[in-house]
Amino acid sequence: MNNLEDPIAQIVEAVAEAEGVKPVALDPPLAEIVDPDAVEALVEDSTASDLDVRFEYRGHDILVADSGRVQVD
């Protein structure tokens, strides 16, 4: 079972922090790039214990690990 709560909010916060802007300044919104419900469903599925979700957003490589870690490169 993972400990990730609200992965979408964590991704938005991490990207905003990496860029030194407020989350509301991110354009396009994350929901236009990736389906938030799909990301949440994937990381909350306790049967997918070895699943990492990876995608690109605003030039950043985003990793959401099954452990709950959100990484922005």
Distance bins in CASP14 RR format, pairs under 12 A and 6 or more apart:
PFRMAT RR
TARGET T0000
AUTHOR 0000-0000-0000
RMODE 2
METHOD distances of the structure
MODEL  1
1 43 0 0 0 0 0 1 0 0 0 0 0
1 44 0 0 0 0 1 0 0 0 0 0 0
1 45 0 0 0 0 1 0 0 0 0 0 0
1 46 1 0 1 0 0 0 0 0 0 0 0
1 47 0 0 0 0 1 0 0 0 0 0 0
1 48 0 0 0 0 0 1 0 0 0 0 0
1 49 0 0 0 0 1 0 0 0 0 0 0
1 66 0 0 0 0 1 0 0 0 0 0 0
1 67 0 0 0 0 0 1 0 0 0 0 0
1 68 0 0 0 0 0 1 0 0 0 0 0
2 40 0 0 0 0 0 1 0 0 0 0 0
2 42 0 0 0 0 0 1 0 0 0 0 0
2 43 1 0 0 1 0 0 0 0 0 0 0
2 44 1 0 0 1 0 0 0 0 0 0 0
2 45 0 0 0 0 1 0 0 0 0 0 0
2 46 1 0 0 1 0 0 0 0 0 0 0
2 47 0 0 0 0 0 1 0 0 0 0 0
2 48 0 0 0 0 1 0 0 0 0 0 0
2 49 1 0 0 1 0 0 0 0 0 0 0
2 50 0 0 0 0 0 1 0 0 0 0 0
2 51 0 0 0 0 1 0 0 0 0 0 0
2 52 0 0 0 0 0 1 0 0 0 0 0
2 53 0 0 0 0 0 1 0 0 0 0 0
2 64 0 0 0 0 1 0 0 0 0 0 0
2 65 0 0 0 0 1 0 0 0 0 0 0
2 66 1 0 1 0 0 0 0 0 0 0 0
2 67 1 0 0 1 0 0 0 0 0 0 0
2 68 1 0 1 0 0 0 0 0 0 0 0
2 69 0 0 0 0 1 0 0 0 0 0 0
2 70 0 0 0 0 0 1 0 0 0 0 0
3 10 0 0 0 0 0 1 0 0 0 0 0
3 43 0 0 0 0 0 1 0 0 0 0 0
3 44 0 0 0 0 0 1 0 0 0 0 0
3 46 0 0 0 0 0 1 0 0 0 0 0
3 65 0 0 0 0 0 1 0 0 0 0 0
3 66 0 0 0 0 1 0 0 0 0 0 0
3 67 1 0 0 1 0 0 0 0 0 0 0
3 68 1 0 1 0 0 0 0 0 0 0 0
3 69 0 0 0 0 1 0 0 0 0 0 0
3 70 0 0 0 0 0 1 0 0 0 0 0
4 10 1 0 0 1 0 0 0 0 0 0 0
4 11 0 0 0 0 0 1 0 0 0 0 0
4 39 0 0 0 0 1 0 0 0 0 0 0
4 40 0 0 0 0 1 0 0 0 0 0 0
4 41 0 0 0 0 0 1 0 0 0 0 0
4 42 0 0 0 0 0 1 0 0 0 0 0
4 43 1 0 1 0 0 0 0 0 0 0 0
4 44 1 0 0 1 0 0 0 0 0 0 0
4 45 0 0 0 0 0 1 0 0 0 0 0
4 46 0 0 0 0 0 1 0 0 0 0 0
4 48 0 0 0 0 0 1 0 0 0 0 0
4 51 0 0 0 0 0 1 0 0 0 0 0
4 52 0 0 0 0 0 1 0 0 0 0 0
4 53 0 0 0 0 1 0 0 0 0 0 0
4 63 0 0 0 0 0 1 0 0 0 0 0
4 64 1 0 0 1 0 0 0 0 0 0 0
4 65 0 0 0 0 1 0 0 0 0 0 0
4 66 1 0 0 1 0 0 0 0 0 0 0
4 67 1 0 0 1 0 0 0 0 0 0 0
4 68 1 1 0 0 0 0 0 0 0 0 0
4 69 0 0 0 0 1 0 0 0 0 0 0
4 70 1 0 0 1 0 0 0 0 0 0 0
5 40 0 0 0 0 1 0 0 0 0 0 0
5 43 0 0 0 0 1 0 0 0 0 0 0
5 44 0 0 0 0 1 0 0 0 0 0 0
5 64 0 0 0 0 0 1 0 0 0 0 0
5 68 0 0 0 0 1 0 0 0 0 0 0
5 70 0 0 0 0 0 1 0 0 0 0 0
6 12 0 0 0 0 1 0 0 0 0 0 0
6 13 0 0 0 0 1 0 0 0 0 0 0
6 36 0 0 0 0 1 0 0 0 0 0 0
6 39 0 0 0 0 0 1 0 0 0 0 0
6 40 1 0 0 1 0 0 0 0 0 0 0
6 43 0 0 0 0 0 1 0 0 0 0 0
6 44 0 0 0 0 0 1 0 0 0 0 0
6 64 0 0 0 0 0 1 0 0 0 0 0
6 68 0 0 0 0 0 1 0 0 0 0 0
6 70 0 0 0 0 0 1 0 0 0 0 0
7 13 0 0 0 0 0 1 0 0 0 0 0
7 14 0 0 0 0 0 1 0 0 0 0 0
7 30 0 0 0 0 0 1 0 0 0 0 0
7 34 0 0 0 0 0 1 0 0 0 0 0
7 36 0 0 0 0 1 0 0 0 0 0 0
7 37 0 0 0 0 0 1 0 0 0 0 0
7 38 0 0 0 0 0 1 0 0 0 0 0
7 39 1 0 1 0 0 0 0 0 0 0 0
7 40 1 0 1 0 0 0 0 0 0 0 0
7 41 0 0 0 0 0 1 0 0 0 0 0
7 42 0 0 0 0 1 0 0 0 0 0 0
7 43 1 0 1 0 0 0 0 0 0 0 0
7 44 0 0 0 0 1 0 0 0 0 0 0
7 51 0 0 0 0 0 1 0 0 0 0 0
7 52 0 0 0 0 0 1 0 0 0 0 0
7 53 1 0 0 1 0 0 0 0 0 0 0
7 55 0 0 0 0 0 1 0 0 0 0 0
7 62 0 0 0 0 1 0 0 0 0 0 0
7 63 0 0 0 0 0 1 0 0 0 0 0
7 64 1 0 1 0 0 0 0 0 0 0 0
7 65 0 0 0 0 0 1 0 0 0 0 0
7 66 0 0 0 0 0 1 0 0 0 0 0
7 67 0 0 0 0 0 1 0 0 0 0 0
7 68 1 0 0 1 0 0 0 0 0 0 0
7 69 0 0 0 0 0 1 0 0 0 0 0
7 70 1 0 0 1 0 0 0 0 0 0 0
7 71 0 0 0 0 0 1 0 0 0 0 0
8 14 0 0 0 0 0 1 0 0 0 0 0
8 15 0 0 0 0 0 1 0 0 0 0 0
8 23 0 0 0 0 0 1 0 0 0 0 0
8 26 0 0 0 0 0 1 0 0 0 0 0
8 29 0 0 0 0 0 1 0 0 0 0 0
8 30 1 0 0 1 0 0 0 0 0 0 0
8 31 1 0 0 1 0 0 0 0 0 0 0
8 33 0 0 0 0 0 1 0 0 0 0 0
8 34 0 0 0 0 1 0 0 0 0 0 0
8 35 0 0 0 0 1 0 0 0 0 0 0
8 36 1 0 1 0 0 0 0 0 0 0 0
8 37 0 0 0 0 1 0 0 0 0 0 0
8 38 0 0 0 0 0 1 0 0 0 0 0
8 39 1 0 0 1 0 0 0 0 0 0 0
8 40 1 0 0 1 0 0 0 0 0 0 0
8 41 0 0 0 0 0 1 0 0 0 0 0
8 42 0 0 0 0 0 1 0 0 0 0 0
8 43 0 0 0 0 1 0 0 0 0 0 0
8 44 0 0 0 0 0 1 0 0 0 0 0
8 53 0 0 0 0 0 1 0 0 0 0 0
8 57 0 0 0 0 0 1 0 0 0 0 0
8 62 0 0 0 0 0 1 0 0 0 0 0
8 64 0 0 0 0 1 0 0 0 0 0 0
8 70 0 0 0 0 1 0 0 0 0 0 0
9 15 0 0 0 0 0 1 0 0 0 0 0
9 16 0 0 0 0 0 1 0 0 0 0 0
9 23 0 0 0 0 1 0 0 0 0 0 0
9 30 0 0 0 0 1 0 0 0 0 0 0
9 31 0 0 0 0 0 1 0 0 0 0 0
9 36 0 0 0 0 1 0 0 0 0 0 0
9 39 0 0 0 0 0 1 0 0 0 0 0
9 40 0 0 0 0 0 1 0 0 0 0 0
9 64 0 0 0 0 0 1 0 0 0 0 0
9 70 0 0 0 0 1 0 0 0 0 0 0
10 16 0 0 0 0 0 1 0 0 0 0 0
10 17 0 0 0 0 0 1 0 0 0 0 0
10 23 0 0 0 0 0 1 0 0 0 0 0
10 30 0 0 0 0 0 1 0 0 0 0 0
10 36 0 0 0 0 0 1 0 0 0 0 0
10 39 0 0 0 0 0 1 0 0 0 0 0
10 40 0 0 0 0 0 1 0 0 0 0 0
10 43 0 0 0 0 0 1 0 0 0 0 0
10 53 0 0 0 0 0 1 0 0 0 0 0
10 62 0 0 0 0 0 1 0 0 0 0 0
10 63 0 0 0 0 0 1 0 0 0 0 0
10 64 1 0 0 1 0 0 0 0 0 0 0
10 65 0 0 0 0 0 1 0 0 0 0 0
10 68 0 0 0 0 1 0 0 0 0 0 0
10 69 0 0 0 0 1 0 0 0 0 0 0
10 70 1 0 1 0 0 0 0 0 0 0 0
10 71 0 0 0 0 0 1 0 0 0 0 0
10 72 0 0 0 0 1 0 0 0 0 0 0
11 17 0 0 0 0 0 1 0 0 0 0 0
11 18 0 0 0 0 0 1 0 0 0 0 0
11 23 0 0 0 0 1 0 0 0 0 0 0
11 26 0 0 0 0 1 0 0 0 0 0 0
11 29 0 0 0 0 0 1 0 0 0 0 0
11 30 1 0 0 1 0 0 0 0 0 0 0
11 31 0 0 0 0 0 1 0 0 0 0 0
11 33 0 0 0 0 0 1 0 0 0 0 0
11 34 0 0 0 0 1 0 0 0 0 0 0
11 36 0 0 0 0 1 0 0 0 0 0 0
11 39 1 0 0 1 0 0 0 0 0 0 0
11 40 0 0 0 0 0 1 0 0 0 0 0
11 43 0 0 0 0 0 1 0 0 0 0 0
11 53 0 0 0 0 1 0 0 0 0 0 0
11 54 0 0 0 0 0 1 0 0 0 0 0
11 55 0 0 0 0 1 0 0 0 0 0 0
11 56 0 0 0 0 0 1 0 0 0 0 0
11 57 1 0 0 1 0 0 0 0 0 0 0
11 58 0 0 0 0 0 1 0 0 0 0 0
11 60 0 0 0 0 1 0 0 0 0 0 0
11 61 0 0 0 0 0 1 0 0 0 0 0
11 62 1 0 1 0 0 0 0 0 0 0 0
11 63 0 0 0 0 1 0 0 0 0 0 0
11 64 1 0 0 1 0 0 0 0 0 0 0
11 68 0 0 0 0 0 1 0 0 0 0 0
11 69 0 0 0 0 0 1 0 0 0 0 0
11 70 1 0 1 0 0 0 0 0 0 0 0
11 71 0 0 0 0 1 0 0 0 0 0 0
11 72 1 0 0 1 0 0 0 0 0 0 0
12 18 0 0 0 0 0 1 0 0 0 0 0
12 19 0 0 0 0 0 1 0 0 0 0 0
12 21 0 0 0 0 0 1 0 0 0 0 0
12 22 0 0 0 0 0 1 0 0 0 0 0
12 23 1 0 1 0 0 0 0 0 0 0 0
12 24 0 0 0 0 1 0 0 0 0 0 0
12 25 0 0 0 0 0 1 0 0 0 0 0
12 26 1 0 0 1 0 0 0 0 0 0 0
12 27 0 0 0 0 0 1 0 0 0 0 0
12 28 0 0 0 0 0 1 0 0 0 0 0
12 29 0 0 0 0 1 0 0 0 0 0 0
12 30 1 0 1 0 0 0 0 0 0 0 0
12 31 0 0 0 0 1 0 0 0 0 0 0
12 33 0 0 0 0 0 1 0 0 0 0 0
12 34 0 0 0 0 0 1 0 0 0 0 0
12 36 0 0 0 0 1 0 0 0 0 0 0
12 39 0 0 0 0 0 1 0 0 0 0 0
12 57 0 0 0 0 1 0 0 0 0 0 0
12 58 0 0 0 0 0 1 0 0 0 0 0
12 60 0 0 0 0 0 1 0 0 0 0 0
12 62 0 0 0 0 0 1 0 0 0 0 0
12 70 0 0 0 0 1 0 0 0 0 0 0
12 72 0 0 0 0 0 1 0 0 0 0 0
13 19 0 0 0 0 0 1 0 0 0 0 0
13 20 0 0 0 0 0 1 0 0 0 0 0
13 21 0 0 0 0 0 1 0 0 0 0 0
13 22 0 0 0 0 0 1 0 0 0 0 0
13 23 1 0 0 1 0 0 0 0 0 0 0
13 24 0 0 0 0 0 1 0 0 0 0 0
13 26 0 0 0 0 0 1 0 0 0 0 0
13 30 0 0 0 0 0 1 0 0 0 0 0
13 70 0 0 0 0 1 0 0 0 0 0 0
13 72 0 0 0 0 1 0 0 0 0 0 0
14 20 0 0 0 0 0 1 0 0 0 0 0
14 21 0 0 0 0 0 1 0 0 0 0 0
14 23 0 0 0 0 1 0 0 0 0 0 0
14 26 0 0 0 0 0 1 0 0 0 0 0
14 30 0 0 0 0 0 1 0 0 0 0 0
14 57 0 0 0 0 1 0 0 0 0 0 0
14 58 0 0 0 0 0 1 0 0 0 0 0
14 60 0 0 0 0 1 0 0 0 0 0 0
14 61 0 0 0 0 0 1 0 0 0 0 0
14 62 1 0 0 1 0 0 0 0 0 0 0
14 63 0 0 0 0 0 1 0 0 0 0 0
14 64 0 0 0 0 1 0 0 0 0 0 0
14 68 0 0 0 0 0 1 0 0 0 0 0
14 69 0 0 0 0 0 1 0 0 0 0 0
14 70 1 0 1 0 0 0 0 0 0 0 0
14 71 1 0 0 1 0 0 0 0 0 0 0
14 72 1 0 1 0 0 0 0 0 0 0 0
14 73 0 0 0 0 0 1 0 0 0 0 0
15 21 0 0 0 0 1 0 0 0 0 0 0
15 22 0 0 0 0 0 1 0 0 0 0 0
15 23 1 0 0 1 0 0 0 0 0 0 0
15 25 0 0 0 0 0 1 0 0 0 0 0
15 26 1 0 0 1 0 0 0 0 0 0 0
15 27 0 0 0 0 0 1 0 0 0 0 0
15 28 0 0 0 0 0 1 0 0 0 0 0
15 29 0 0 0 0 0 1 0 0 0 0 0
15 30 1 0 0 1 0 0 0 0 0 0 0
15 33 0 0 0 0 0 1 0 0 0 0 0
15 34 0 0 0 0 0 1 0 0 0 0 0
15 55 0 0 0 0 0 1 0 0 0 0 0
15 56 0 0 0 0 0 1 0 0 0 0 0
15 57 1 0 0 1 0 0 0 0 0 0 0
15 58 1 0 0 1 0 0 0 0 0 0 0
15 59 0 0 0 0 1 0 0 0 0 0 0
15 60 1 0 1 0 0 0 0 0 0 0 0
15 61 0 0 0 0 0 1 0 0 0 0 0
15 62 1 0 0 1 0 0 0 0 0 0 0
15 70 0 0 0 0 1 0 0 0 0 0 0
15 71 0 0 0 0 0 1 0 0 0 0 0
15 72 1 0 1 0 0 0 0 0 0 0 0
15 73 0 0 0 0 0 1 0 0 0 0 0
16 22 1 0 0 1 0 0 0 0 0 0 0
16 23 1 0 1 0 0 0 0 0 0 0 0
16 24 0 0 0 0 1 0 0 0 0 0 0
16 25 1 0 0 1 0 0 0 0 0 0 0
16 26 1 0 1 0 0 0 0 0 0 0 0
16 27 0 0 0 0 0 1 0 0 0 0 0
16 29 0 0 0 0 0 1 0 0 0 0 0
16 30 0 0 0 0 0 1 0 0 0 0 0
16 57 0 0 0 0 0 1 0 0 0 0 0
16 58 0 0 0 0 1 0 0 0 0 0 0
16 60 0 0 0 0 0 1 0 0 0 0 0
16 72 0 0 0 0 1 0 0 0 0 0 0
17 23 0 0 0 0 1 0 0 0 0 0 0
17 25 0 0 0 0 0 1 0 0 0 0 0
17 26 0 0 0 0 0 1 0 0 0 0 0
17 60 0 0 0 0 0 1 0 0 0 0 0
17 70 0 0 0 0 0 1 0 0 0 0 0
17 72 1 0 0 1 0 0 0 0 0 0 0
18 26 0 0 0 0 0 1 0 0 0 0 0
18 57 0 0 0 0 0 1 0 0 0 0 0
18 58 0 0 0 0 1 0 0 0 0 0 0
18 59 0 0 0 0 0 1 0 0 0 0 0
18 60 1 0 0 1 0 0 0 0 0 0 0
18 61 0 0 0 0 0 1 0 0 0 0 0
18 62 0 0 0 0 0 1 0 0 0 0 0
18 70 0 0 0 0 0 1 0 0 0 0 0
18 71 0 0 0 0 0 1 0 0 0 0 0
18 72 1 0 1 0 0 0 0 0 0 0 0
18 73 0 0 0 0 1 0 0 0 0 0 0
19 25 0 0 0 0 1 0 0 0 0 0 0
19 26 1 0 0 1 0 0 0 0 0 0 0
19 27 0 0 0 0 0 1 0 0 0 0 0
19 57 0 0 0 0 0 1 0 0 0 0 0
19 58 1 0 0 1 0 0 0 0 0 0 0
19 59 0 0 0 0 1 0 0 0 0 0 0
19 60 0 0 0 0 1 0 0 0 0 0 0
19 72 0 0 0 0 1 0 0 0 0 0 0
20 26 0 0 0 0 0 1 0 0 0 0 0
20 58 0 0 0 0 0 1 0 0 0 0 0
20 72 0 0 0 0 0 1 0 0 0 0 0
21 27 0 0 0 0 1 0 0 0 0 0 0
21 58 0 0 0 0 0 1 0 0 0 0 0
23 29 0 0 0 0 1 0 0 0 0 0 0
23 30 0 0 0 0 1 0 0 0 0 0 0
23 58 0 0 0 0 0 1 0 0 0 0 0
24 30 0 0 0 0 0 1 0 0 0 0 0
25 58 0 0 0 0 0 1 0 0 0 0 0
26 32 0 0 0 0 0 1 0 0 0 0 0
26 33 0 0 0 0 0 1 0 0 0 0 0
26 57 0 0 0 0 1 0 0 0 0 0 0
26 58 1 0 0 1 0 0 0 0 0 0 0
26 59 0 0 0 0 0 1 0 0 0 0 0
26 60 0 0 0 0 0 1 0 0 0 0 0
26 72 0 0 0 0 0 1 0 0 0 0 0
27 33 0 0 0 0 0 1 0 0 0 0 0
27 57 0 0 0 0 0 1 0 0 0 0 0
27 58 0 0 0 0 1 0 0 0 0 0 0
28 34 0 0 0 0 0 1 0 0 0 0 0
28 57 0 0 0 0 1 0 0 0 0 0 0
28 58 0 0 0 0 1 0 0 0 0 0 0
28 59 0 0 0 0 0 1 0 0 0 0 0
29 36 0 0 0 0 1 0 0 0 0 0 0
29 57 0 0 0 0 0 1 0 0 0 0 0
29 58 0 0 0 0 0 1 0 0 0 0 0
30 36 1 0 0 1 0 0 0 0 0 0 0
30 39 0 0 0 0 1 0 0 0 0 0 0
30 40 0 0 0 0 0 1 0 0 0 0 0
30 55 0 0 0 0 1 0 0 0 0 0 0
30 56 0 0 0 0 0 1 0 0 0 0 0
30 57 1 0 0 1 0 0 0 0 0 0 0
30 58 0 0 0 0 1 0 0 0 0 0 0
30 60 0 0 0 0 0 1 0 0 0 0 0
30 62 0 0 0 0 1 0 0 0 0 0 0
30 64 0 0 0 0 0 1 0 0 0 0 0
30 70 0 0 0 0 0 1 0 0 0 0 0
30 72 0 0 0 0 0 1 0 0 0 0 0
31 37 0 0 0 0 1 0 0 0 0 0 0
31 38 0 0 0 0 0 1 0 0 0 0 0
31 39 0 0 0 0 1 0 0 0 0 0 0
31 40 0 0 0 0 0 1 0 0 0 0 0
31 57 0 0 0 0 0 1 0 0 0 0 0
32 57 0 0 0 0 1 0 0 0 0 0 0
32 58 0 0 0 0 0 1 0 0 0 0 0
33 39 0 0 0 0 0 1 0 0 0 0 0
33 55 1 0 0 1 0 0 0 0 0 0 0
33 56 1 0 0 1 0 0 0 0 0 0 0
33 57 1 0 1 0 0 0 0 0 0 0 0
33 58 0 0 0 0 1 0 0 0 0 0 0
33 59 0 0 0 0 0 1 0 0 0 0 0
33 60 0 0 0 0 0 1 0 0 0 0 0
33 62 0 0 0 0 1 0 0 0 0 0 0
34 40 0 0 0 0 0 1 0 0 0 0 0
34 41 0 0 0 0 0 1 0 0 0 0 0
34 42 0 0 0 0 0 1 0 0 0 0 0
34 43 0 0 0 0 0 1 0 0 0 0 0
34 53 0 0 0 0 1 0 0 0 0 0 0
34 54 0 0 0 0 0 1 0 0 0 0 0
34 55 1 0 1 0 0 0 0 0 0 0 0
34 56 0 0 0 0 1 0 0 0 0 0 0
34 57 1 0 0 1 0 0 0 0 0 0 0
34 58 0 0 0 0 0 1 0 0 0 0 0
34 62 0 0 0 0 1 0 0 0 0 0 0
34 64 0 0 0 0 1 0 0 0 0 0 0
35 41 0 0 0 0 1 0 0 0 0 0 0
35 42 0 0 0 0 1 0 0 0 0 0 0
35 53 0 0 0 0 0 1 0 0 0 0 0
35 55 0 0 0 0 0 1 0 0 0 0 0
36 42 0 0 0 0 0 1 0 0 0 0 0
36 43 0 0 0 0 0 1 0 0 0 0 0
36 44 0 0 0 0 0 1 0 0 0 0 0
36 53 0 0 0 0 0 1 0 0 0 0 0
36 55 0 0 0 0 0 1 0 0 0 0 0
36 57 0 0 0 0 0 1 0 0 0 0 0
36 64 0 0 0 0 0 1 0 0 0 0 0
37 43 0 0 0 0 0 1 0 0 0 0 0
37 44 0 0 0 0 0 1 0 0 0 0 0
38 44 0 0 0 0 0 1 0 0 0 0 0
38 45 0 0 0 0 0 1 0 0 0 0 0
38 53 0 0 0 0 1 0 0 0 0 0 0
38 55 0 0 0 0 0 1 0 0 0 0 0
38 64 0 0 0 0 0 1 0 0 0 0 0
39 45 0 0 0 0 0 1 0 0 0 0 0
39 51 0 0 0 0 0 1 0 0 0 0 0
39 52 0 0 0 0 0 1 0 0 0 0 0
39 53 1 0 1 0 0 0 0 0 0 0 0
39 54 0 0 0 0 0 1 0 0 0 0 0
39 55 0 0 0 0 1 0 0 0 0 0 0
39 57 0 0 0 0 0 1 0 0 0 0 0
39 62 0 0 0 0 1 0 0 0 0 0 0
39 63 0 0 0 0 0 1 0 0 0 0 0
39 64 1 0 0 1 0 0 0 0 0 0 0
39 68 0 0 0 0 0 1 0 0 0 0 0
39 70 0 0 0 0 0 1 0 0 0 0 0
40 53 0 0 0 0 1 0 0 0 0 0 0
40 64 0 0 0 0 1 0 0 0 0 0 0
40 68 0 0 0 0 0 1 0 0 0 0 0
41 47 0 0 0 0 0 1 0 0 0 0 0
41 48 0 0 0 0 1 0 0 0 0 0 0
41 51 0 0 0 0 0 1 0 0 0 0 0
41 53 0 0 0 0 0 1 0 0 0 0 0
41 64 0 0 0 0 0 1 0 0 0 0 0
42 48 1 0 0 1 0 0 0 0 0 0 0
42 49 0 0 0 0 0 1 0 0 0 0 0
42 50 0 0 0 0 0 1 0 0 0 0 0
42 51 1 0 0 1 0 0 0 0 0 0 0
42 52 0 0 0 0 1 0 0 0 0 0 0
42 53 1 0 1 0 0 0 0 0 0 0 0
42 54 0 0 0 0 0 1 0 0 0 0 0
42 55 0 0 0 0 0 1 0 0 0 0 0
42 64 0 0 0 0 1 0 0 0 0 0 0
42 65 0 0 0 0 0 1 0 0 0 0 0
42 66 0 0 0 0 1 0 0 0 0 0 0
42 68 0 0 0 0 0 1 0 0 0 0 0
43 49 0 0 0 0 0 1 0 0 0 0 0
43 50 0 0 0 0 0 1 0 0 0 0 0
43 51 1 0 0 1 0 0 0 0 0 0 0
43 52 0 0 0 0 1 0 0 0 0 0 0
43 53 1 0 0 1 0 0 0 0 0 0 0
43 54 0 0 0 0 0 1 0 0 0 0 0
43 62 0 0 0 0 0 1 0 0 0 0 0
43 63 0 0 0 0 0 1 0 0 0 0 0
43 64 1 0 1 0 0 0 0 0 0 0 0
43 65 0 0 0 0 1 0 0 0 0 0 0
43 66 1 0 0 1 0 0 0 0 0 0 0
43 67 0 0 0 0 1 0 0 0 0 0 0
43 68 1 0 0 1 0 0 0 0 0 0 0
43 69 0 0 0 0 0 1 0 0 0 0 0
43 70 0 0 0 0 1 0 0 0 0 0 0
44 51 0 0 0 0 0 1 0 0 0 0 0
44 53 0 0 0 0 0 1 0 0 0 0 0
44 64 0 0 0 0 0 1 0 0 0 0 0
44 66 0 0 0 0 1 0 0 0 0 0 0
44 68 0 0 0 0 0 1 0 0 0 0 0
45 51 1 0 0 1 0 0 0 0 0 0 0
45 53 0 0 0 0 0 1 0 0 0 0 0
45 66 0 0 0 0 1 0 0 0 0 0 0
46 66 0 0 0 0 1 0 0 0 0 0 0
47 66 0 0 0 0 0 1 0 0 0 0 0
48 64 0 0 0 0 0 1 0 0 0 0 0
48 65 0 0 0 0 0 1 0 0 0 0 0
48 66 1 0 0 1 0 0 0 0 0 0 0
49 65 0 0 0 0 0 1 0 0 0 0 0
49 66 1 0 1 0 0 0 0 0 0 0 0
49 67 0 0 0 0 1 0 0 0 0 0 0
49 68 0 0 0 0 0 1 0 0 0 0 0
50 65 0 0 0 0 1 0 0 0 0 0 0
50 66 1 0 0 1 0 0 0 0 0 0 0
50 67 0 0 0 0 0 1 0 0 0 0 0
51 63 0 0 0 0 0 1 0 0 0 0 0
51 64 0 0 0 0 1 0 0 0 0 0 0
51 65 0 0 0 0 1 0 0 0 0 0 0
51 66 1 0 1 0 0 0 0 0 0 0 0
51 67 0 0 0 0 0 1 0 0 0 0 0
51 68 0 0 0 0 0 1 0 0 0 0 0
52 61 0 0 0 0 0 1 0 0 0 0 0
52 62 0 0 0 0 0 1 0 0 0 0 0
52 63 1 0 0 1 0 0 0 0 0 0 0
52 64 1 0 0 1 0 0 0 0 0 0 0
52 65 1 0 1 0 0 0 0 0 0 0 0
52 66 1 0 0 1 0 0 0 0 0 0 0
52 67 0 0 0 0 1 0 0 0 0 0 0
52 68 0 0 0 0 0 1 0 0 0 0 0
52 69 0 0 0 0 1 0 0 0 0 0 0
52 70 0 0 0 0 0 1 0 0 0 0 0
52 71 0 0 0 0 1 0 0 0 0 0 0
53 61 0 0 0 0 0 1 0 0 0 0 0
53 62 1 0 0 1 0 0 0 0 0 0 0
53 63 1 0 0 1 0 0 0 0 0 0 0
53 64 1 0 1 0 0 0 0 0 0 0 0
53 65 0 0 0 0 1 0 0 0 0 0 0
53 66 0 0 0 0 1 0 0 0 0 0 0
53 67 0 0 0 0 0 1 0 0 0 0 0
53 68 0 0 0 0 0 1 0 0 0 0 0
53 69 0 0 0 0 0 1 0 0 0 0 0
53 70 0 0 0 0 1 0 0 0 0 0 0
53 71 0 0 0 0 0 1 0 0 0 0 0
54 60 0 0 0 0 0 1 0 0 0 0 0
54 61 1 0 0 1 0 0 0 0 0 0 0
54 62 1 0 0 1 0 0 0 0 0 0 0
54 63 1 0 1 0 0 0 0 0 0 0 0
54 64 1 0 0 1 0 0 0 0 0 0 0
54 65 0 0 0 0 1 0 0 0 0 0 0
54 66 0 0 0 0 0 1 0 0 0 0 0
54 70 0 0 0 0 0 1 0 0 0 0 0
54 71 0 0 0 0 1 0 0 0 0 0 0
54 72 0 0 0 0 0 1 0 0 0 0 0
54 73 0 0 0 0 0 1 0 0 0 0 0
55 61 0 0 0 0 1 0 0 0 0 0 0
55 62 1 0 1 0 0 0 0 0 0 0 0
55 63 0 0 0 0 1 0 0 0 0 0 0
55 64 0 0 0 0 1 0 0 0 0 0 0
55 70 0 0 0 0 0 1 0 0 0 0 0
55 71 0 0 0 0 0 1 0 0 0 0 0
55 72 0 0 0 0 0 1 0 0 0 0 0
55 73 0 0 0 0 0 1 0 0 0 0 0
56 62 1 0 0 1 0 0 0 0 0 0 0
56 63 0 0 0 0 0 1 0 0 0 0 0
56 72 0 0 0 0 0 1 0 0 0 0 0
56 73 0 0 0 0 1 0 0 0 0 0 0
57 63 0 0 0 0 0 1 0 0 0 0 0
57 64 0 0 0 0 0 1 0 0 0 0 0
57 70 0 0 0 0 0 1 0 0 0 0 0
57 72 0 0 0 0 1 0 0 0 0 0 0
57 73 0 0 0 0 0 1 0 0 0 0 0
58 72 0 0 0 0 1 0 0 0 0 0 0
58 73 0 0 0 0 0 1 0 0 0 0 0
59 72 0 0 0 0 1 0 0 0 0 0 0
59 73 0 0 0 0 1 0 0 0 0 0 0
60 70 0 0 0 0 0 1 0 0 0 0 0
60 71 0 0 0 0 1 0 0 0 0 0 0
60 72 1 0 1 0 0 0 0 0 0 0 0
60 73 1 0 0 1 0 0 0 0 0 0 0
61 70 0 0 0 0 0 1 0 0 0 0 0
61 71 0 0 0 0 1 0 0 0 0 0 0
61 72 1 0 0 1 0 0 0 0 0 0 0
61 73 1 0 1 0 0 0 0 0 0 0 0
62 69 0 0 0 0 0 1 0 0 0 0 0
62 70 1 0 0 1 0 0 0 0 0 0 0
62 71 1 0 0 1 0 0 0 0 0 0 0
62 72 1 0 1 0 0 0 0 0 0 0 0
62 73 0 0 0 0 1 0 0 0 0 0 0
63 69 1 0 0 1 0 0 0 0 0 0 0
63 70 1 0 0 1 0 0 0 0 0 0 0
63 71 1 0 1 0 0 0 0 0 0 0 0
63 72 1 0 0 1 0 0 0 0 0 0 0
63 73 1 0 0 1 0 0 0 0 0 0 0
64 70 1 0 1 0 0 0 0 0 0 0 0
64 71 0 0 0 0 1 0 0 0 0 0 0
64 72 0 0 0 0 0 1 0 0 0 0 0
65 71 1 0 0 1 0 0 0 0 0 0 0
END
